[in-house]
């Protein structure tokens, strides 16, 4: 495994490669999921010393957390880093809620589902329109003092909202959409996070499967957010990445994960998995030591995004 990192200003230490668990129990998000596969995915990750499990209430409305909590009973708790998120208020049609009262209750309920007495990283999953963000984070800071949570995170926040949330320097980690075909965060967000010692976690690191290399020019309709010319450039760039992957006896997906692991602005990478085989394949990315030239080549191939 790659070297471990510290999460922001907290005492949480974790592996750079984690596991995203929206396909673990996320029956409301994906069709055809089986709980038995979810259990196997989490177990495979922990058996291979992937320390961080990234989940959320919204993944199955608590079911992902329940599965993780069940599996966790067979492992040493101190060797696992649990990250979860909440913002959807089940008492109000899942309306986004960042109020201190809601967040404190959400933490208590997550602790029960996860069958643990502390959460390593707790994120506000989405911002609401009413709550001052520093007040929301202040509630989590109170929970941090009690030991219920160890690190404070926000997700899907704009840069302005992150700055408001971090008014008192209490935010440790930010999770947001980022990958090599969606690089907006590099321009303003990354410099702010670096200056404030805040760890960054990208979700959708493989761009909904696009960066696995399994799609062709004929599949443009599945990725309509790209123009025909952009999509053509991505497919052509992927072919060049495939050539780099061959040098390392790796898959295209493993090369991209290795790139993120090596990128200094990225703290933790959390690819998801529906089957345990995908977990094992993703873990092999930690064995890929990209040369500086290959890292730079991949960076330039996707510089336009």
Secondary structure, 3 states (H helix, E strand, C coil): CCCEEECCCCCCEEECECEECCCCCCCCCCCCCCHHHHHHHHHHHHHCCCCEEECCCCCCCCHHHHHHHHHHCCCCHHHCEEEEEECEEHHHCCEECCCHHHHHHHHHHHHHHHCCCCEEEEEECCCCCCCCHHHHHHHHHHHHHHCCEEEEEEECCCHHHHHHHCCCCCCCEEEEECECCECHHHCCHHHHHHHCCCEEEEECCCHHHHHHCCCCHHHHHHHCCCCHHHHHHHHHHHHHHHHHHHHCCCCHHHHHHHHHHHCCCCCEECCECCCHHHHHHHHHHHHCCCCHHHHHHHHHHCCCC
